[in-house]
Amino acid sequence: MRAFDEHLAAEMQRARRAGGSSALLMADVDFYQALQTQHGQSDVGPLVTVSVGIAIAPLGSPCEAAPLIGLADQQLYRAKAKAKAKSRARVCSRAWDA
C-alpha cells in the first residue's frame, strides 16, 4: 500500500505542475462472495455490479494523497450503504478534508 500512496502523491504533484486536477476512484464488487459461491469463480463476470467512491482534488486544491484516499473510501462506503451499483463523489477542498 505504501507504493500506491507514494505513486498517487507523485501523480498529484505532476497534475499540479501541469495545471490539472486529480481524482481517485475506489470500486468494490457488490455481493462478490455470494456471486462466487452461487455461480462459481468463472461465471460471475456478466453478473457483477460495482459501487464506486470518487474523490476529486480540483486545480488549486491543497488536498494531498492521504485525505484523497480517505475521502474516496468514505464515498465508496456511502455508495454501498445507499444501494448497490451506485457511485458517490465529493470534492476534497482542504488539505485534510477526509
N, C-alpha and C positions, 0 to 999 in steps of 0.2 A: 504494500500500500504506500510505503514511503516513496517509491519510484514514481507512482502515479501522482502523488501530491507535488513532487518536485517538477514533474513534467507539466502538470497543469499550471503551476506558478510560472514556469518559463514561458509557456504559451500565452498566458495572460499578459506577461510583460511584453512579449513580442506584439501582441494585439495593440497594447497601449502605445508602443513606439510607432506603430503603423497607423495610429489614429482610429483604431477599431474597438469593437466591443467583444465581450466574451460571454459564452453561455455554456452551461453544463446540463446535460440530460441524464437522469438516472432512471432506468427502466427495470421493472420487475414483472416476471411472467405470472399472471393471475392463475391461481389454483394449479400450479405446475405439478406439485406432488400428487394431487388427486388425479390429474390427467394422465400422468405417467403410470400410476398404479392401475387405472382403469383401461388405458389403451396401449400400454407398453411403450418402451423407450423410443421406438422408431416411428410411431404413428401419431405423436402429439402435435407435430408441426402445423397442420392445417387447422387445428382446433384452438391454438393458443391465442389468448388476448394478453395485452400488457397494459400496465399502468405506468405513467411517466411523470416524474417530478422535474421541473425545469427551473433553473436559476439563471438570471441574466445580470451581468455586470456591464452596464452601458458605458459608452465613452465618457471619460471623466469621473467614473465611479472610483472611490477609494477601496472598494471591496477587494479582498485578497482571496487566495485559493481556499484556505480553510473555511471561511464563512460561506463561500460559494458552494462548497461541498455540503456543508451543513444545511444550507437553505434548500438545495436540490433534494437532499434526503428528506427534509421536513415536508416539502411539497409532494414527494412521492408517497409518503405515508398518509398525507391528507387526501390525495387522489384515491388511494386504495380504500380508505375509510368511507369516502363518499360513494363510490361504486367502482366496480371493476371496469377495465378498459377505458379509463379516464386519464386526463392529464391535468396538472396544475402548474402554474408558472408564477414566479414572483421576481421582482427586480431587487437586486442587492444594492442598496443605495449608501450604506455606511460600511466602514472597514470591518465591523463585527456585527453584521445585520442578522445573522442566524441566531 
